[in-house]
Amino acid sequence: MNKIFKLYANAFGGLSVEAWLLAGVMFINRSGAMVVPFLSVYLTESMGFSLKQAGLLLSIFGAGSVCGTFLGGWLTDKIGHFKVQFFSLVLGGSWFFVMVQLQQFHWFAAGIFVLSLLTESLRPANAASVSSYARPENVTRAFSLNRLAINLGFSIGPALGGVLATVSYQWLFMADGFTCLAAGAIFYFYFRHRQGHQPVSVAAISAPENQAQGPALRSPYRDVLFLVFTVLCCFFAVAFFQFFSTMPLYYRKVYQLSELQIGGLLAFNGLLVFLLEMIIVYLIADKFAVWKMIVAGLLLLAAGFAILNLFHGFGILLLSVLLMSLSEMLAMPFMSTLTVQRSGPQNRGAYMGLYSLSYSVAHILGPFLGTTTIAALGFGALWWGGAALCLVTALGFYLVVRRF
């Protein structure tokens, strides 16, 4: 027991107070993340939309995410990550209460676009903030701490959302709105006068005398290697986001699980990441090449899809969630770290914006491709397709990340 305690103490030690407080704000915010995990079920069962309409609305949510991510990255470089995060939390939180009133398809489509635009502008600003408040030697662990807080909140959110959904799905929107506003208030009062560190870029480490010629001052949209990297991140996210978009439908339609059971499976993912990610990053971050960890994450995700077709039973669902969670823990923290190291102080918002944009594009493609595949070929074809996409993407990361 003492060894386990010491391991956790070492994994969490050395992080700045600001990194901890920023993680605390994200924990409060993500504890209210109840809408998205149940959105596909809400649209098809509560609002009576068809599967294709639900897929279209989820893709519109993704389109708003793309625009919000691009806007958030651009504004982060213009006005700073503090203002972008604060206004995203406050305005996004307020818009959840508007969504409760929208019942017709076209009004809901417009509302979900605005909601995603406001809330997703937080992501590049938050990533830039994490890299700013982390000590240079602790950037990867600071990202993992932030993701730990997000996933702890996400383990609570879906579980609580499952309870609220049994009463009324509208309570999901209201709870999400309140937690966004609470996170915004705490963020404002603590961070409004705080100064961060300056993360060290790859260019500064490897060739400081030539830094002006390196990626640290280059537009990410002219950094060809990084553009390929973001495309691969998008492919990974298209596959991984099936867990939040089409997987709840699979649980409902194939296994006939209740909202409480669906929320429990989604919460299991967040709990696993909360318990294990910091330890995994602490133990292996300096021992293995980054490309090996990312490729291993893709292979685990492929296995998580494949076993759904090969076996049946609730235990298989738990094993699939475990494999997908391990995939997330191995891949995502190091993708973020590579993005920070590829950028410099003058263009970090743009780099983090483009990186976050890859996930936002996946929010469009993932639900559309997933629901279209289900409607035409069934869930089995979707899981085989997801596994194949993961294998191709793993090969791409093997070829690209090693060149970083």
C-alpha positions as CSV (number, residue, x, y, z in Angstrom):
1,M,0.0,0.0,0.0
2,N,2.9,2.4,0.8
3,K,4.4,1.7,-2.6
4,I,1.1,2.5,-4.3
5,F,0.7,5.7,-2.3
6,K,4.3,6.8,-3.1
7,L,3.8,6.0,-6.8
8,Y,0.7,8.3,-6.9
9,A,2.6,11.0,-4.9
10,N,5.4,10.9,-7.4
11,A,3.1,11.0,-10.4
12,F,1.2,14.0,-9.1
13,G,4.2,15.8,-7.5
14,G,5.9,18.9,-8.9
15,L,2.9,20.4,-10.6
16,S,2.2,24.0,-10.2
17,V,-0.7,25.3,-8.1
18,E,-2.2,27.0,-11.2
19,A,-2.2,23.6,-13.0
20,W,-4.1,22.1,-10.1
21,L,-6.6,25.0,-10.0
22,L,-7.1,24.9,-13.7
23,A,-7.8,21.2,-13.5
24,G,-10.3,21.9,-10.7
25,V,-12.2,24.3,-12.9
26,M,-12.3,21.7,-15.7
27,F,-13.5,19.1,-13.2
28,I,-16.5,21.3,-12.2
29,N,-17.2,22.0,-15.8
30,R,-17.1,18.4,-17.0
31,S,-19.1,17.1,-14.0
32,G,-22.0,18.7,-15.8
33,A,-21.2,17.1,-19.1
34,M,-24.5,15.3,-19.3
35,V,-25.9,16.4,-22.7
36,V,-23.5,15.0,-25.3
37,P,-23.4,11.3,-24.0
38,F,-27.2,11.1,-24.1
39,L,-27.8,13.3,-27.1
40,S,-28.3,10.5,-29.7
41,V,-30.8,8.7,-27.4
42,Y,-32.5,12.0,-26.5
43,L,-32.9,13.0,-30.2
44,T,-34.3,9.6,-31.3
45,E,-36.4,8.7,-28.3
46,S,-37.5,11.9,-26.5
47,M,-37.7,14.2,-29.5
48,G,-38.8,11.6,-32.0
49,F,-36.2,12.4,-34.7
50,S,-35.2,9.6,-37.1
51,L,-31.7,8.1,-37.0
52,K,-30.6,10.1,-40.0
53,Q,-32.0,13.3,-38.5
54,A,-30.1,12.5,-35.3
55,G,-26.9,11.9,-37.2
56,L,-27.4,15.2,-39.0
57,L,-27.9,17.1,-35.8
58,L,-24.8,15.5,-34.2
59,S,-22.9,16.5,-37.3
60,I,-24.2,20.1,-37.0
61,F,-22.9,20.0,-33.4
62,G,-19.6,19.0,-34.9
63,A,-19.7,21.9,-37.4
64,G,-20.2,24.3,-34.6
65,S,-17.3,22.6,-32.8
66,V,-15.1,23.2,-35.9
67,C,-16.0,26.9,-36.0
68,G,-15.7,27.3,-32.3
69,T,-12.3,25.6,-32.2
70,F,-11.0,27.8,-35.1
71,L,-12.4,30.9,-33.4
72,G,-11.0,30.0,-30.0
73,G,-7.5,29.4,-31.4
74,W,-7.6,32.7,-33.3
75,L,-8.9,34.7,-30.3
76,T,-6.4,33.0,-28.0
77,D,-3.5,34.6,-29.9
78,K,-5.4,37.9,-30.2
79,I,-6.8,38.5,-26.7
80,G,-5.3,35.7,-24.6
81,H,-6.5,32.4,-23.2
82,F,-8.0,33.8,-20.1
83,K,-10.7,35.9,-21.8
84,V,-11.5,33.2,-24.3
85,Q,-12.0,30.6,-21.5
86,F,-14.1,32.9,-19.3
87,F,-16.5,34.0,-22.0
88,S,-16.8,30.4,-23.4
89,L,-17.8,29.1,-20.0
90,V,-20.3,32.0,-19.2
91,L,-21.9,32.3,-22.6
92,G,-21.9,28.6,-23.3
93,G,-23.4,27.9,-19.9
94,S,-26.1,30.5,-20.5
95,W,-27.0,29.0,-23.9
96,F,-27.9,25.6,-22.3
97,F,-31.0,27.2,-20.8
98,V,-32.0,28.4,-24.3
99,M,-31.7,24.9,-25.7
100,V,-34.4,23.7,-23.3
101,Q,-36.9,25.8,-25.2
102,L,-36.0,24.5,-28.7
103,Q,-38.2,21.7,-29.9
104,Q,-38.6,22.0,-33.7
105,F,-35.9,20.4,-35.8
106,H,-34.6,23.6,-37.6
107,W,-34.5,25.6,-34.4
108,F,-32.8,22.8,-32.5
109,A,-30.2,22.6,-35.3
110,A,-29.5,26.3,-35.1
111,G,-29.3,26.1,-31.3
112,I,-27.0,23.1,-31.2
113,F,-24.6,24.9,-33.6
114,V,-24.4,28.0,-31.4
115,L,-24.0,25.8,-28.3
116,S,-21.1,23.9,-29.8
117,L,-19.5,27.2,-31.2
118,L,-19.5,28.7,-27.7
119,T,-18.5,25.7,-25.7
120,E,-15.8,24.3,-28.0
121,S,-14.0,27.6,-28.3
122,L,-12.8,26.7,-24.8
123,R,-10.6,23.9,-26.0
124,P,-7.7,25.6,-27.7
125,A,-7.6,28.3,-25.1
126,N,-7.6,25.8,-22.3
127,A,-4.8,23.8,-24.0
128,A,-2.8,27.0,-24.3
129,S,-3.5,27.8,-20.7
130,V,-2.3,24.4,-19.5
131,S,0.9,24.7,-21.4
132,S,1.3,28.3,-20.0
133,Y,0.8,27.4,-16.3
134,A,2.8,24.2,-16.4
135,R,6.5,24.1,-15.7
136,P,8.3,23.3,-19.0
137,E,9.5,19.9,-17.7
138,N,6.0,18.9,-16.6
139,V,4.0,19.7,-19.7
140,T,2.9,16.2,-20.5
141,R,1.9,15.5,-16.9
142,A,0.0,18.8,-16.7
143,F,-2.0,17.8,-19.7
144,S,-2.6,14.5,-18.1
145,L,-3.7,16.2,-14.9
146,N,-6.2,18.3,-16.8
147,R,-7.5,15.3,-18.7
148,L,-7.7,13.4,-15.3
149,A,-9.9,16.2,-14.0
150,I,-12.0,16.2,-17.2
151,N,-12.4,12.4,-17.0
152,L,-13.2,12.4,-13.3
153,G,-15.9,14.9,-14.0
154,F,-17.0,12.9,-17.0
155,S,-17.3,9.8,-14.8
156,I,-19.7,11.7,-12.6
157,G,-21.6,13.6,-15.3
158,P,-23.0,10.6,-17.3
159,A,-23.8,8.7,-14.1
160,L,-25.7,11.7,-12.7
161,G,-27.1,12.3,-16.2
162,G,-28.5,8.8,-16.3
163,V,-30.4,9.6,-13.1
164,L,-31.7,12.9,-14.4
165,A,-32.7,11.4,-17.8
166,T,-35.1,9.1,-16.0
167,V,-36.9,12.2,-14.8
168,S,-36.5,14.5,-17.8
169,Y,-33.9,15.0,-20.5
170,Q,-34.3,18.8,-20.1
171,W,-32.7,18.6,-16.7
172,L,-29.5,17.5,-18.5
173,F,-29.3,20.9,-20.3
174,M,-30.0,22.8,-17.1
175,A,-27.4,20.9,-15.0
176,D,-24.8,21.4,-17.8
177,G,-25.6,25.1,-17.8
178,F,-25.2,25.6,-14.1
179,T,-21.8,23.8,-14.0
180,C,-20.5,25.9,-16.8
181,L,-21.4,29.1,-15.0
182,A,-19.9,27.8,-11.8
183,A,-16.7,26.9,-13.5
184,G,-16.6,30.3,-15.2
185,A,-17.0,32.1,-11.9
186,I,-14.2,30.1,-10.1
187,F,-11.9,30.5,-13.1
188,Y,-12.4,34.3,-13.2
189,F,-11.7,35.0,-9.5
190,Y,-8.6,32.8,-9.4
191,F,-6.9,33.3,-12.8
192,R,-7.6,37.0,-13.6
193,H,-4.2,38.2,-12.3
194,R,-2.1,35.1,-12.8
195,Q,0.9,34.8,-15.0
196,G,2.1,31.6,-16.6
197,H,5.4,30.0,-17.6
198,Q,6.8,30.0,-21.1
199,P,6.9,26.4,-22.4
200,V,10.0,25.3,-24.2
201,S,9.6,24.5,-27.9
202,V,11.3,21.8,-30.0
203,A,13.0,24.5,-32.1
204,A,14.4,26.2,-29.0
205,I,15.8,23.0,-27.7
206,S,17.3,21.5,-30.8
207,A,18.5,24.6,-32.6
208,P,18.1,27.9,-30.8
209,E,20.3,29.8,-33.2
210,N,17.9,28.9,-36.0
211,Q,14.7,29.3,-34.1
212,A,13.3,31.9,-36.5
213,Q,13.4,29.4,-39.2
214,G,11.7,26.6,-37.3
215,P,8.0,25.8,-36.5
216,A,8.1,28.0,-33.4
217,L,7.4,31.1,-35.7
218,R,5.7,29.3,-38.5
219,S,2.0,29.2,-39.2
220,P,0.7,25.7,-38.4
221,Y,-1.2,25.8,-41.8
222,R,2.2,25.9,-43.5
223,D,3.7,23.2,-41.4
224,V,3.2,20.2,-43.7
225,L,4.3,17.5,-41.3
226,F,2.0,18.9,-38.6
227,L,-0.9,19.1,-41.0
228,V,-0.5,15.4,-41.7
229,F,-0.3,14.8,-38.0
230,T,-3.6,16.6,-37.4
231,V,-5.3,14.6,-40.1
232,L,-4.2,11.4,-38.3
233,C,-5.5,12.8,-35.0
234,C,-8.8,13.4,-36.8
235,F,-8.9,9.8,-38.0
236,F,-8.2,8.6,-34.4
237,A,-11.0,10.9,-33.1
238,V,-13.5,9.7,-35.7
239,A,-13.0,6.2,-34.4
240,F,-12.8,7.0,-30.7
241,F,-15.8,9.4,-30.7
242,Q,-18.0,6.5,-31.7
243,F,-17.9,5.7,-28.0
244,F,-19.9,8.9,-27.2
245,S,-22.1,9.1,-30.3
246,T,-23.1,5.7,-31.6
247,M,-22.1,3.4,-28.8
248,P,-25.0,4.6,-26.5
249,L,-27.3,3.6,-29.4
250,Y,-25.7,0.2,-29.5
251,Y,-26.1,-0.3,-25.8
252,R,-29.8,0.7,-26.1
253,K,-30.8,-1.1,-29.3
254,V,-28.8,-4.3,-29.1
255,Y,-28.5,-4.8,-25.4
256,Q,-31.6,-2.9,-24.3
257,L,-29.7,-1.2,-21.5
258,S,-31.4,1.5,-19.4
259,E,-30.2,5.1,-19.1
260,L,-28.6,4.3,-15.7
261,Q,-26.7,1.4,-17.2
262,I,-25.6,3.4,-20.2
263,G,-24.4,6.2,-17.9
264,G,-22.6,3.7,-15.8
265,L,-20.6,2.3,-18.8
266,L,-19.7,5.8,-19.9
267,A,-18.7,6.7,-16.3
268,F,-16.5,3.6,-16.2
269,N,-14.4,5.1,-18.9
270,G,-13.9,8.4,-17.0
271,L,-13.2,6.5,-13.8
272,L,-10.5,4.4,-15.4
273,V,-8.8,7.4,-16.9
274,F,-9.0,9.2,-13.6
275,L,-7.3,6.3,-11.7
276,L,-4.7,5.2,-14.3
277,E,-3.6,7.9,-16.7
278,M,-1.3,9.9,-14.5
279,I,0.4,6.7,-13.3
280,I,0.8,5.4,-16.9
281,V,2.2,8.7,-18.1
282,Y,4.6,8.9,-15.1
283,L,5.9,5.4,-15.6
284,I,6.3,5.3,-19.3
285,A,6.6,8.9,-20.6
286,D,10.5,8.9,-20.5
287,K,10.9,5.2,-21.3
288,F,9.3,4.7,-24.7
289,A,9.3,6.7,-27.9
290,V,6.1,8.8,-28.3
291,W,5.2,7.1,-31.6
292,K,5.2,3.7,-29.9
293,M,2.7,4.8,-27.3
294,I,0.4,6.4,-29.8
295,V,0.5,3.4,-32.1
296,A,-0.2,1.1,-29.1
297,G,-3.2,3.3,-28.3
298,L,-4.6,2.8,-31.9
299,L,-4.1,-0.9,-31.7
300,L,-6.0,-1.1,-28.4
301,L,-8.8,0.9,-29.9
302,A,-9.0,-1.4,-32.8
303,A,-9.2,-4.4,-30.5
304,G,-12.0,-2.6,-28.5
305,F,-14.1,-2.4,-31.6
306,A,-13.3,-5.9,-32.9
307,I,-14.4,-7.8,-29.8
308,L,-17.9,-6.3,-30.0
309,N,-18.4,-8.4,-33.1
310,L,-16.5,-11.5,-32.0
311,F,-18.2,-12.0,-28.6
312,H,-21.4,-11.0,-26.8
313,G,-22.3,-10.2,-23.2
314,F,-22.2,-7.4,-20.7
315,G,-18.6,-8.5,-19.7
316,I,-17.5,-7.8,-23.3
317,L,-18.9,-4.3,-23.1
318,L,-16.8,-3.7,-20.0
319,L,-13.7,-5.1,-21.7
320,S,-14.3,-2.9,-24.7
321,V,-14.6,0.2,-22.5
322,L,-11.4,-0.9,-20.8
323,L,-9.5,-1.2,-24.1
324,M,-10.8,2.1,-25.4
325,S,-9.9,3.8,-22.1
326,L,-6.3,2.5,-22.3
327,S,-6.2,3.7,-25.9
328,E,-7.2,7.1,-24.8
329,M,-4.6,7.2,-22.0
330,L,-1.7,6.2,-24.3
331,A,-2.6,8.4,-27.3
332,M,-4.1,11.7,-26.3
333,P,-1.7,13.2,-23.7
334,F,1.3,12.7,-26.0
335,M,-0.6,14.1,-29.0
336,S,-1.2,17.3,-27.0
337,T,2.5,17.4,-25.9
338,L,3.8,17.1,-29.4
339,T,1.6,20.0,-30.4
340,V,2.9,22.2,-27.6
341,Q,6.5,21.3,-28.5
342,R,5.9,21.9,-32.2
343,S,4.8,25.5,-31.5
344,G,6.2,28.7,-29.9
345,P,4.8,31.4,-27.6
346,Q,3.6,33.5,-30.6
347,N,1.6,30.9,-32.3
348,R,0.7,28.4,-29.6
349,G,-3.0,29.3,-29.9
350,A,-3.0,28.7,-33.6
351,Y,-1.2,25.3,-33.2
352,M,-3.5,24.2,-30.4
353,G,-6.5,25.6,-32.4
354,L,-5.5,23.4,-35.4
355,Y,-5.0,20.4,-33.2
356,S,-8.3,20.9,-31.5
357,L,-9.8,21.5,-35.0
358,S,-9.0,17.9,-35.9
359,Y,-11.2,16.7,-33.1
360,S,-13.9,19.1,-34.1
361,V,-13.9,17.8,-37.7
362,A,-14.2,14.4,-36.2
363,H,-17.3,15.5,-34.3
364,I,-18.8,16.1,-37.8
365,L,-17.6,13.1,-39.6
366,G,-17.9,10.6,-36.7
367,P,-21.6,10.8,-36.0
368,F,-22.5,11.1,-39.7
369,L,-20.4,8.1,-40.8
370,G,-21.5,6.1,-37.8
371,T,-25.2,6.6,-38.1
372,T,-25.1,6.2,-41.9
373,T,-23.2,2.9,-41.6
374,I,-25.7,1.7,-38.9
375,A,-28.7,2.6,-41.0
376,A,-27.3,0.9,-44.2
377,L,-25.2,-2.0,-42.9
378,G,-25.8,-2.4,-39.1
379,F,-23.6,-2.1,-36.0
380,G,-21.3,-5.0,-37.0
381,A,-20.1,-3.2,-40.1
382,L,-19.4,0.0,-38.1
383,W,-17.2,-1.9,-35.5
384,W,-15.2,-3.6,-38.3
385,G,-14.8,-0.3,-40.1
386,G,-13.7,1.4,-36.9
387,A,-11.1,-1.3,-36.3
388,A,-9.8,-1.0,-39.9
389,L,-9.5,2.8,-39.6
390,C,-7.5,2.4,-36.4
391,L,-5.0,0.1,-38.1
392,V,-4.5,2.4,-41.0
393,T,-4.1,5.4,-38.7
394,A,-1.6,3.5,-36.5
395,L,0.5,3.0,-39.6
396,G,0.3,6.7,-40.4
397,F,1.4,7.8,-36.9
398,Y,4.3,5.3,-37.2
399,L,5.5,7.0,-40.3
400,V,4.8,10.6,-39.3
401,V,5.5,11.0,-35.5
402,R,9.0,9.4,-35.8
403,R,9.9,12.4,-38.1
404,F,9.0,14.8,-35.3
